[in-house]
Amino acid sequence: MVQNELLQKAEDVADQVLRHSKHILPHLARFCLVSTFFEDGIRMWFQWYEQREYIDHQWNCGWFLSMSFVVINFFGQLIGCFMILTRKKVEIAVGLLFGIIILQTIAYQVFTDVKFFMRSLALSGGLLLLLAECRQDAKSVFAGVPSLDNHNKPKTYMQLTGRVLLLLMFLTLLKFDMGFFHICFNLVGTILIMLVTVGYKTKLSALVMITFLMLLNVYENAFWRVPEWKAMRDFLKYDFFQTMSVVGGLLLVVAFGPGGASLDEQKKKW
């Protein structure tokens, strides 16, 4: 009884937060989601020569192809971010950023590192949620006739797939040791992300997960504390902004709900 009351109070607080932030939450979600692409695009500008040399050395592809890689990443990411933030041709922008993920996965051989590959998939999940959000609800062919559920299935499946892929980001954060803090971290985080994935108490679970990830991100990926000349700074910055993009995906779930393929939605039909 006490647990139900506490849970109800927590949901009430979450509803109040959402009510007061509903106008800025979608914009904040999109900004966080594209932050890693924006940061990487800017990095291409400041590390133009180093990136070109790396690709040329890695693939022995010559000056033209290595330069093309840098140019595509620079313009593709910044243009995609601008289109999403200004709500212009969002579906095209999402496709462009998907292409960047695939290109970088191949060029940097991300698939050989399980952690980085799972994070790339989690980032793709955030883009899927953005794509689902921009799709208009299906309308009936005949005026006054309700739309069939089947018309909205693509959007529903995208929302479900997006939530499942976001789960992969948390899996890369699990700590496999028996310390008390790490056991608590693994347990609490796993419960929260599973609730988001299946869509149960979704908005509350996602809000708590966002707070959880933000605190962890600031603590573990504080790249601003590392001198610029150290290579570790770039790794921490990469992790920081990738986590921010997953936070953006979770904010989309908070702002627009989990969709039809969720326990929350099914409860309405019971």
Phi, psi and chi 1 to 4 in degrees:
 res  aa     phi    psi   chi1   chi2   chi3   chi4
   1 MET       -  -45.6 -171.9   68.5  176.2      -
   2 VAL   -64.8  -41.1  175.0      -      -      -
   3 GLN   -62.7  -39.8  -69.1  179.0  -15.5      -
   4 ASN   -64.3  -39.4  -70.4  -24.6      -      -
   5 GLU   -66.0  -42.5  -69.2  178.8   -0.3      -
   6 LEU   -64.0  -40.9  -69.7  174.8      -      -
   7 LEU   -65.4  -39.4 -175.4   60.2      -      -
   8 GLN   -66.1  -39.6 -174.7   59.4   50.8      -
   9 LYS   -64.9  -40.4  -71.8 -178.9  179.4  178.8
  10 ALA   -63.6  -41.7      -      -      -      -
  11 GLU   -65.3  -36.4  -72.0 -176.2  -50.7      -
  12 ASP   -64.5  -41.8  -69.6  -19.4      -      -
  13 VAL   -63.6  -43.0  170.6      -      -      -
  14 ALA   -61.8  -40.9      -      -      -      -
  15 ASP   -63.4  -38.9  -73.1  -22.4      -      -
  16 GLN   -65.7  -42.1  -70.5  179.8    8.4      -
  17 VAL   -60.6  -44.8  171.1      -      -      -
  18 LEU   -67.3  -36.6  -64.3  176.8      -      -
  19 ARG   -64.3  -38.6 -165.8  174.2  -59.2  115.1
  20 HIS   -84.2  -14.2  -72.3   91.6      -      -
  21 SER  -117.7   10.1   61.3      -      -      -
  22 LYS   -63.5  -25.4   63.2 -178.7  179.9  179.6
  23 HIS   -80.2  -29.0  -62.9  -63.1      -      -
  24 ILE  -102.8  -16.6   64.5  169.5      -      -
  25 LEU   -60.1  -46.4 -162.8   58.4      -      -
  26 PRO   -60.6  -39.7  -23.6   35.2      -      -
  27 HIS   -66.5  -41.6  -57.3  -70.5      -      -
  28 LEU   -63.9  -39.8  179.6   61.6      -      -
  29 ALA   -62.0  -46.2      -      -      -      -
  30 ARG   -65.4  -39.8  -63.8 -179.0 -162.4  111.4
  31 PHE   -62.4  -46.4  177.6   79.1      -      -
  32 CYS   -63.8  -40.0  -71.2      -      -      -
  33 LEU   -62.9  -40.6 -176.4   57.2      -      -
  34 VAL   -90.9   -0.2  -58.9      -      -      -
  35 SER   -59.3  -38.7   61.8      -      -      -
  36 THR   -68.8  -33.7 -169.1      -      -      -
  37 PHE   -70.1  -40.6  -64.6  102.9      -      -
  38 PHE   -63.7  -46.3 -177.8   77.4      -      -
  39 GLU   -62.3  -40.8 -173.9  -83.9  -29.0      -
  40 ASP   -69.8  -35.5 -166.4   56.6      -      -
  41 GLY   -64.3  -42.9      -      -      -      -
  42 ILE   -64.3  -38.0  -64.1  -61.8      -      -
  43 ARG   -63.7  -36.3 -177.9  167.5   59.5   87.6
  44 MET   -59.2  -36.7  -72.6  -69.2  166.8      -
  45 TRP   -67.2  -46.3  174.6  -99.4      -      -
  46 PHE   -79.3  -19.7  -74.3  102.6      -      -
  47 GLN  -118.4   35.1  -62.3  179.8    4.2      -
  48 TRP   -52.9  -53.0 -166.5  -78.4      -      -
  49 TYR   -66.6  -44.5  176.8   78.3      -      -
  50 GLU   -63.4  -40.9  -67.2   87.6  -17.9      -
  51 GLN   -66.1  -42.5  -68.7  -66.5  -33.6      -
  52 ARG   -64.1  -41.7 -169.7 -166.5   66.9   77.1
  53 GLU   -65.4  -38.7  -75.7  -70.2  -56.8      -
  54 TYR   -63.8  -47.8  173.9   81.8      -      -
  55 ILE   -64.0  -41.2  -65.7  -61.0      -      -
  56 ASP   -63.2  -42.7 -170.7   12.7      -      -
  57 HIS   -69.1  -39.8  175.0   75.2      -      -
  58 GLN   -68.3  -40.0 -171.7   77.3    8.1      -
  59 TRP  -113.7   -8.0  -68.3   94.9      -      -
  60 ASN    51.6   48.2 -167.1   26.5      -      -
  61 CYS  -100.8   -2.8   57.0      -      -      -
  62 GLY    89.4  169.7      -      -      -      -
  63 TRP   -64.5  -44.8 -178.0   89.1      -      -
  64 PHE   -63.0  -49.9  178.7   76.4      -      -
  65 LEU   -67.8  -40.1  -72.3  178.7      -      -
  66 SER   -66.4  -38.4   59.2      -      -      -
  67 MET   -67.2  -39.4  179.2   60.8   73.4      -
  68 SER   -60.4  -39.9  -61.8      -      -      -
  69 PHE   -59.1  -46.7  171.1   82.7      -      -
  70 VAL   -65.7  -42.9  178.3      -      -      -
  71 VAL   -63.2  -44.6  170.0      -      -      -
  72 ILE   -62.4  -43.3  -69.6  170.7      -      -
  73 ASN   -65.4  -41.7  -86.9  -88.4      -      -
  74 PHE   -64.6  -58.0  173.8   68.5      -      -
  75 PHE   -72.7  -39.4  -74.5  104.9      -      -
  76 GLY   -61.1  -44.2      -      -      -      -
  77 GLN   -71.7  -45.1  -68.0 -174.8   99.3      -
  78 LEU   -68.3  -40.1  -65.8 -174.2      -      -
  79 ILE   -66.7  -42.6  -69.3  172.6      -      -
  80 GLY   -60.3  -43.5      -      -      -      -
  81 CYS   -62.0  -44.6  -68.8      -      -      -
  82 PHE   -61.6  -42.9  177.4   77.5      -      -
  83 MET   -64.9  -39.1  -68.2  170.2   67.4      -
  84 ILE   -70.2  -43.2  -73.9  171.8      -      -
  85 LEU   -68.5  -29.3  -67.6  176.6      -      -
  86 THR   -95.8    0.5   56.4      -      -      -
  87 ARG    62.5   37.4  -52.0  -65.8  -67.8  148.0
  88 LYS  -107.9  118.3  -56.4  -66.9 -175.1 -177.6
  89 LYS    49.6   54.7  -55.6  -68.2 -176.1 -179.4
  90 VAL   -61.6  -38.6  175.4      -      -      -
  91 GLU   -62.6  -39.7  -67.6 -174.3  -10.3      -
  92 ILE   -66.3  -41.6  -65.0  175.8      -      -
  93 ALA   -62.8  -42.6      -      -      -      -
  94 VAL   -63.6  -42.0  169.8      -      -      -
  95 GLY   -60.4  -39.0      -      -      -      -
  96 LEU   -63.4  -44.5 -177.9   60.0      -      -
  97 LEU   -71.3  -32.8  -65.3 -178.4      -      -
  98 PHE   -59.8  -43.4  -94.3  127.8      -      -
  99 GLY   -61.6  -37.9      -      -      -      -
 100 ILE   -63.4  -42.4  -65.6  -67.1      -      -
 101 ILE   -60.2  -46.2  -68.1  176.3      -      -
 102 ILE   -63.5  -44.0  -65.1  171.5      -      -
 103 LEU   -60.9  -45.5  178.8   62.2      -      -
 104 GLN   -70.4  -34.4  -68.8 -171.2   -7.4      -
 105 THR   -60.0  -40.6  -62.3      -      -      -
 106 ILE   -75.7  -48.9  -63.2  171.4      -      -
 107 ALA   -64.5  -42.1      -      -      -      -
 108 TYR   -92.0    1.3  -65.8  130.0      -      -
 109 GLN    54.4   45.2  -62.8 -177.5  -35.6      -
 110 VAL   -60.8  -31.5  172.4      -      -      -
 111 PHE   -65.1  -13.3   47.5   81.7      -      -
 112 THR   -82.4  -13.2   62.1      -      -      -
 113 ASP  -114.4  112.1 -172.7  -53.7      -      -
 114 VAL   -58.4  -43.1  175.0      -      -      -
 115 LYS   -61.0  -51.0  176.0 -179.3  175.7 -179.3
 116 PHE   -68.0  -34.7  -74.9  102.8      -      -
 117 PHE   -66.3  -42.4 -175.8   59.8      -      -
 118 MET   -64.8  -35.3  -70.1  173.4   70.7      -
 119 ARG   -69.9  -34.3  -69.8 -166.7  172.7 -169.8
 120 SER   -65.3  -38.8  -66.1      -      -      -
 121 LEU   -66.2  -39.5  -71.9  175.2      -      -
 122 ALA   -62.7  -39.4      -      -      -      -
 123 LEU   -64.1  -38.0 -175.2   57.6      -      -
 124 SER   -62.9  -35.5  -60.3      -      -      -
 125 GLY   -62.2  -40.2      -      -      -      -
 126 GLY   -62.2  -40.5      -      -      -      -
 127 LEU   -65.9  -36.2  -71.6  176.5      -      -
 128 LEU   -62.7  -41.1  -90.3  177.6      -      -
 129 LEU   -63.7  -37.8  -70.0  170.2      -      -
 130 LEU   -65.9  -40.4 -178.9   62.4      -      -
 131 LEU   -64.8  -40.5 -174.4   60.9      -      -
 132 ALA   -64.8  -38.3      -      -      -      -
 133 GLU   -65.5  -33.7  178.8  -98.6  -39.7      -
 134 CYS   -82.4  -11.1   77.6      -      -      -
 135 ARG   -79.4  132.1  -71.0  175.3   63.7   95.3
 136 GLN   -74.9  145.5  -63.2  -66.4  -34.3      -
 137 ASP   -59.8  141.1  -72.3  -24.2      -      -
 138 ALA   -61.4  140.1      -      -      -      -
 139 LYS  -110.8  152.1  -64.0 -179.3  179.7  180.0
 140 SER   -70.8  147.7  173.0      -      -      -
 141 VAL   -67.7  -33.8  176.5      -      -      -
 142 PHE  -105.4  134.0  -57.8  100.6      -      -
 143 ALA   -61.3  136.0      -      -      -      -
 144 GLY    83.2   -6.1      -      -      -      -
 145 VAL   -97.4  127.3  178.8      -      -      -
 146 PRO   -60.1  147.7  -20.8   31.7      -      -
 147 SER   -72.1  145.2  -61.8      -      -      -
 148 LEU   -78.6  148.1  -64.3  175.3      -      -
 149 ASP   -59.3  -32.9  -70.9  -18.4      -      -
 150 ASN   -61.4  -27.2  -72.8  -17.5      -      -
 151 HIS   -65.6  -28.0  -68.3  171.9      -      -
 152 ASN   -99.7    6.8  -75.7  -36.2      -      -
 153 LYS   -62.1  -40.6  -82.7 -170.1  174.7 -178.4
 154 PRO   -57.2  -43.6  -26.5   35.9      -      -
 155 LYS   -63.9  -42.5  178.4  177.3  179.2  177.7
 156 THR   -61.9  -43.5  -62.1      -      -      -
 157 TYR   -67.0  -36.5  -68.2  150.0      -      -
 158 MET   -64.3  -41.0  -78.3 -169.7  -71.0      -
 159 GLN   -64.7  -42.2  -71.0  173.7  -51.1      -
 160 LEU   -65.0  -48.0  174.5   60.3      -      -
 161 THR   -61.2  -40.3  -55.1      -      -      -
 162 GLY   -61.1  -43.1      -      -      -      -
 163 ARG   -66.3  -40.4  -63.7 -159.7  -44.9  -87.0
 164 VAL   -62.8  -43.0  171.4      -      -      -
 165 LEU   -68.0  -32.0  -70.0  177.3      -      -
 166 LEU   -62.0  -28.8  -70.9 -178.3      -      -
 167 LEU   -57.4  -33.0  167.5   68.1      -      -
 168 LEU   -64.3  -31.4  -60.7  178.5      -      -
 169 MET   -61.3  -44.0  168.5   59.2   79.5      -
 170 PHE   -65.4  -36.3  176.6   74.1      -      -
 171 LEU   -60.2  -29.7  -65.2 -179.6      -      -
 172 THR   -75.7  -11.9   67.8      -      -      -
 173 LEU   -97.6   -6.8  -58.0  175.1      -      -
 174 LEU   -62.2  139.4  -69.0  175.0      -      -
 175 LYS  -107.9  117.9  -49.8  -66.2 -177.5 -179.2
 176 PHE   -95.2   68.5  -63.8  100.1      -      -
 177 ASP  -145.7  172.7   62.4   53.5      -      -
 178 MET  -101.4   18.1  -63.2  -54.2  -66.4      -
 179 GLY   -66.1  147.5      -      -      -      -
 180 PHE   -60.0  -45.1  176.4   75.3      -      -
 181 PHE   -61.7  -44.2  172.7   77.5      -      -
 182 HIS   -69.1  -35.0  -70.2  151.7      -      -
 183 ILE   -63.4  -45.0  -68.6  175.0      -      -
 184 CYS   -63.8  -42.0  -67.3      -      -      -
 185 PHE   -59.7  -49.2  167.6   83.0      -      -
 186 ASN   -62.9  -41.9  -68.9  -15.5      -      -
 187 LEU   -68.1  -52.4  179.6   61.9      -      -
 188 VAL   -64.1  -46.3  173.6      -      -      -
 189 GLY   -62.8  -40.8      -      -      -      -
 190 THR   -63.9  -42.4  -59.7      -      -      -
 191 ILE   -61.8  -46.0  -68.1  172.7      -      -
 192 LEU   -63.6  -48.6  -73.0  172.5      -      -
 193 ILE   -69.9  -30.0 -161.8   63.6      -      -
 194 MET   -69.8  -36.9  -71.6  -55.8  -61.4      -
 195 LEU   -63.2  -40.7  -70.9  174.5      -      -
 196 VAL   -65.2  -41.5  172.9      -      -      -
 197 THR   -64.0  -44.5  -57.0      -      -      -
 198 VAL   -84.5   -9.9  -59.7      -      -      -
 199 GLY    76.8   44.1      -      -      -      -
 200 TYR  -115.8  126.4 -180.0   70.6      -      -
 201 LYS    49.5   46.6  -55.0  -71.2 -175.8 -176.6
 202 THR   -62.5  -48.3  -46.0      -      -      -
 203 LYS   -65.2  -42.3  -67.3 -174.7  177.7 -177.9
 204 LEU   -65.3  -46.1  175.0   60.3      -      -
 205 SER   -61.5  -42.0  -58.6      -      -      -
 206 ALA   -67.1  -39.3      -      -      -      -
 207 LEU   -62.6  -44.4  -83.8  175.4      -      -
 208 VAL   -65.5  -40.3  177.7      -      -      -
 209 MET   -64.4  -37.9 -168.3   65.5 -164.5      -
 210 ILE   -61.6  -47.0  -71.5  165.9      -      -
 211 THR   -60.7  -43.0  -54.8      -      -      -
 212 PHE   -58.2  -49.8 -164.4   56.5      -      -
 213 LEU   -68.1  -38.5  -79.8  178.1      -      -
 214 MET   -63.9  -44.2  -73.5  -64.1  -65.8      -
 215 LEU   -63.1  -44.4  -68.6  174.1      -      -
 216 LEU   -64.8  -39.6 -176.5   68.3      -      -
 217 ASN   -64.2  -45.9 -159.5   24.5      -      -
 218 VAL   -65.7  -34.6  171.6      -      -      -
 219 TYR   -75.1  -46.1  175.9   73.6      -      -
 220 GLU   -92.7  -23.9  -69.7 -158.4  -18.2      -
 221 ASN  -117.4   39.4  -62.3  -39.1      -      -
 222 ALA   -75.5   74.7      -      -      -      -
 223 PHE   -65.7  -25.1   63.1   89.6      -      -
 224 TRP   -67.0  -13.8   51.4   87.3      -      -
 225 ARG   -86.7  -10.2  -63.5  179.1 -177.1  174.6
 226 VAL   -98.8  132.6 -179.8      -      -      -
 227 PRO   -56.7  148.2  -23.7   33.3      -      -
 228 GLU   -63.2  -27.2  -68.8 -171.9    7.6      -
 229 TRP   -79.4   -8.7   53.7  -90.3      -      -
 230 LYS   -88.6  135.5  -72.5 -169.3  174.7 -178.2
 231 ALA   -63.6  -28.0      -      -      -      -
 232 MET   -59.8  -28.3 -179.1   56.4   68.0      -
 233 ARG   -59.8  -43.3 -179.2 -175.3  176.4   92.3
 234 ASP   -66.2  -38.7  -80.0  -18.9      -      -
 235 PHE   -65.0  -44.1  -74.4  107.8      -      -
 236 LEU   -66.3  -39.1  -69.0  177.3      -      -
 237 LYS   -64.5  -40.9 -174.3 -175.5  -72.0 -172.2
 238 TYR   -59.3  -48.9  172.3   83.9      -      -
 239 ASP   -62.9  -40.5  -76.9   -6.8      -      -
 240 PHE   -60.9  -50.7 -179.9   86.9      -      -
 241 PHE   -75.9  -27.7  -77.0  102.3      -      -
 242 GLN   -66.6  -40.0  -79.7 -128.2  -38.0      -
 243 THR   -64.7  -38.8  -56.3      -      -      -
 244 MET   -61.4  -36.3  -73.9  -61.9  -64.2      -
 245 SER   -67.5  -37.4  -69.2      -      -      -
 246 VAL   -67.2  -37.6  172.7      -      -      -
 247 VAL   -59.1  -40.2  166.5      -      -      -
 248 GLY   -60.6  -40.3      -      -      -      -
 249 GLY   -62.7  -41.7      -      -      -      -
 250 LEU   -65.6  -36.5  -70.5  170.2      -      -
 251 LEU   -64.2  -34.1  -76.4  171.2      -      -
 252 LEU   -64.1  -39.5  -75.4  175.8      -      -
 253 VAL   -62.1  -41.4  174.2      -      -      -
 254 VAL   -64.9  -44.4  172.5      -      -      -
 255 ALA   -71.2  -37.8      -      -      -      -
 256 PHE  -118.5    0.5  -60.9  103.9      -      -
 257 GLY    84.9  169.8      -      -      -      -
 258 PRO   -82.1  -13.2   31.1  -35.0      -      -
 259 GLY    92.1 -176.8      -      -      -      -
 260 GLY   -68.5  -32.9      -      -      -      -
 261 ALA   -86.3   68.2      -      -      -      -
 262 SER  -153.1  155.7   64.5      -      -      -
 263 LEU   -66.7  -35.1  -68.3 -180.0      -      -
 264 ASP   -60.2  -41.9  -75.2  -15.9      -      -
 265 GLU   -71.4  -38.6 -168.4   66.3   25.3      -
 266 GLN   -66.3  -32.6  -64.2  -57.2  -46.7      -
 267 LYS   -61.7  -30.4  -78.1  166.8   56.5  179.8
 268 LYS   -67.0  -22.6  -61.5  176.5 -178.0  178.2
 269 LYS   -91.4  -11.4  -59.2  176.2 -178.5  179.1
 270 TRP   -78.5      -  -63.9  -15.6      -      -
